[in-house]
C-alpha cells in the first residue's frame, strides 16, 4: 500500500471510511484529511450518510421455513407432483388428436343413421306433422273465405235495399246508415269529436315542437356568435401584442443604430 | 451446544434434515433482509428467501465447502434477486408506505418506542428506500452487502464477480447519490466545501 495519498482518490477514501486499509495508508489519509477541508468534509458527509442508512430496517415477516420429508405443510420446500406440472407439448398434441379422432368417429356413426337409412318409421313420424299443418292452413283459409263471402253478400243486399227506398244520396254506406240508424249517428258523432280532438292535440304538439326548435336554434346561434366574438377578440389581442413587440423591437433597433452613429 | 455452520452442513449432507432446518433458522432473517433491500417487496423477498433455501438444500451434495456457507447462501439469494429484477424488466419498485397510521404502528410495535419515534423511523426508512431505488443494481447490492451484512471488499468483489477497485467505486458512487438525495430531503445538512 502507498504511504502517500492523492487528494480526490475516492477508492482510498472509501477504504478509510470502512476502515479497510493498511496502517500506513491509513496514516497517510489521516494526515491529508487533517489539512484538506474538502476531503474532511467529504468523509464527514459519507459517514453521516452511513448513519442514516443504518436506520433502514426491513419490515418484520413471518418466515419459519422448514425442510420436511413427507408431512404436508404450507412452508414445505418440495417439488410439485407430476400431475401438478404442466403437460409437455407432445402430450397436449396427442390428447388433442385423440379427442378429434373420437369426435370424428362419433360423427361418422351418426351420419350412417341418416333419414334415408332410418326406415319408414322416421318419415312416417314427420309426415303427419306436415299434413296437419297444411290441413290447418287450408281449413282456416276456407273458413275465412266463407265468412268473407257471407259478409259481402249481406252488405250487397243492404245496399240494394237502401237504394230501393229512394235514398237522397248514393255517396257512401256510412251516410246512408247514419240516416237510417239513430244509434249509429251518435257513434258517428263521437268518432267525429274524437277525430277533432286528436287533430287539435296534434296541432298543439306541432306548435310546441316548432317553438322548441326555434328556441334551440336561437340558443345555438347565440352561442356561436359569442364564440366567434371571443375568437376575434383573442386574435385581436394576439395581433396587438405582436404589433407592440414589433414596435418595441423597431424602437430598440432605432436606438441602437442612433447610438452607433 | 451450538454447532457451527460447517458442522451443520456436514450433518445435512449426511441426510439430517433437522440440521439443515437449524441452518435455515440461523440464516433466514439475514437472507430475507438482503432480498428485501435488493428487490424492495416484502412478499417477493419472502419468496426469494424460501427459494434460496430450497435451492441450497437441493445443491447441498455439490457444496464442497470452498466458500463459507453464508457466502454461498448470499450468492444464491443474489442470483435469485437478479433473476427477479430481470423478470420485472424494470428497476425494482420499492414499497413506499402510503400513509403512516400511528394507531396501527402503536398496535404492531410495543410501548417501548414512542409513536413519534416510530413515525420518524418509518419516514426515514421511506426516504432511504426511495434513495436506494435511484441506484443501479450493482451499486445498491454493494452498499447493502457492505452496510447491512458487514462483508469485506474482497467478499463483495467475489460475490459480484468484479475487481476490488470496482467495488470501492460502486460504494463511493452509491453513497454519494444517497447523500445528495438525503440532503435534498432535509435528512442531512449539505456539505458545501469545494475541493481546491
Interface residues (C-beta under 8 A of the other chain):
Chain A: X7 X8 X10 X11 X13 X14 X15 X18 X20 X36 X37 X38 X39 X40 X41 X42 X44 X45 X46 X48 X49 X50 X52 X53 X54 X55 X56 X57 X58 X59 X61 X63 X64 X65 X66 X67 X68 X69 X75 X77
Chain B: X17 X20 X21 X24 X28 X29 X32 X33 X36 X37 X42 X45 X46 X49 X50 X53 X54 X57 X121 X124 X125 X128 X129 X132 X143 X146 X147 X152 X153 X165 X168 X169 X171 X172 X175 X176 X178 X179 X182 X187 X188 X191 X193 X194 X195 X196
